[in-house]
Amino acid sequence: MEIKVGIAHVNREVVLESDTTPDEISKALAKALADGGVFTLVDDKGRKVLIPAAGIAYIDLGSEHVRTVGFNTV
């Protein structure tokens, strides 16, 4: 799933692909905001992204990408 994180006062989004479920992301964000700590995301290649929770403006959780094979008719 594609995850986009908007950070306050920063023009670019943090964009990554992750196998984490939306529920797990929501719980981790709520915990980071409650603790005033760091929100941690792990992408599908195992890299960690650490973002101060207080600086998060929004999180956009995209849907799963389903790749089609062949030619489709619309």
C-alpha positions in Angstrom: 0.0 0.0 0.0 1.2 3.5 -0.8 1.5 5.8 2.3 1.9 9.6 2.0 2.8 11.6 5.0 2.5 15.4 4.9 4.7 17.3 7.3 3.9 20.8 8.6 5.9 23.5 6.9 7.5 21.1 4.4 6.6 21.3 0.7 7.2 17.6 -0.1 5.4 14.6 1.1 7.1 11.5 2.5 5.9 8.7 0.2 6.6 5.0 0.7 5.3 1.5 -0.1 4.5 -0.7 2.9 2.9 -4.0 3.8 1.6 -2.5 7.0 -2.2 -2.5 7.4 -4.2 0.8 7.8 -5.2 -0.3 11.3 -1.6 -0.8 12.4 -0.7 2.6 11.0 -3.6 4.3 12.8 -2.7 2.6 16.1 1.0 3.5 15.8 0.2 7.1 14.9 -2.3 7.4 17.9 0.4 6.0 20.2 3.1 8.4 18.9 0.8 11.4 19.2 -0.2 10.4 22.8 3.4 9.9 23.9 4.6 13.0 22.0 7.2 10.8 20.4 8.3 9.6 17.0 6.1 8.0 14.4 7.9 5.1 12.7 7.1 3.5 9.4 8.8 0.6 7.7 8.7 0.3 4.0 8.4 -3.0 2.0 12.3 -3.1 1.6 12.8 -2.9 5.4 13.9 0.7 5.6 12.6 2.7 8.6 11.3 6.3 8.3 11.1 8.2 11.6 8.9 11.3 11.8 8.3 13.5 14.8 4.6 13.0 15.6 4.0 16.6 16.4 5.0 17.7 12.9 2.6 15.4 11.0 0.0 17.4 9.1 -1.8 14.4 7.4 -1.4 10.8 6.4 -2.9 9.5 3.1 -3.4 5.7 3.1 -3.7 4.6 -0.5 -5.4 1.4 -1.6 -3.6 -1.8 -2.6 -2.2 -1.7 -6.1 -3.7 -4.5 -8.2 -1.7 -5.0 -11.4 -3.5 -6.3 -14.4 -2.0 -8.5 -17.0 -2.8 -8.2 -20.7 -5.2 -6.0 -22.4 -8.4 -4.9 -20.7 -11.6 -3.5 -22.2 -13.2 -0.6 -20.4 
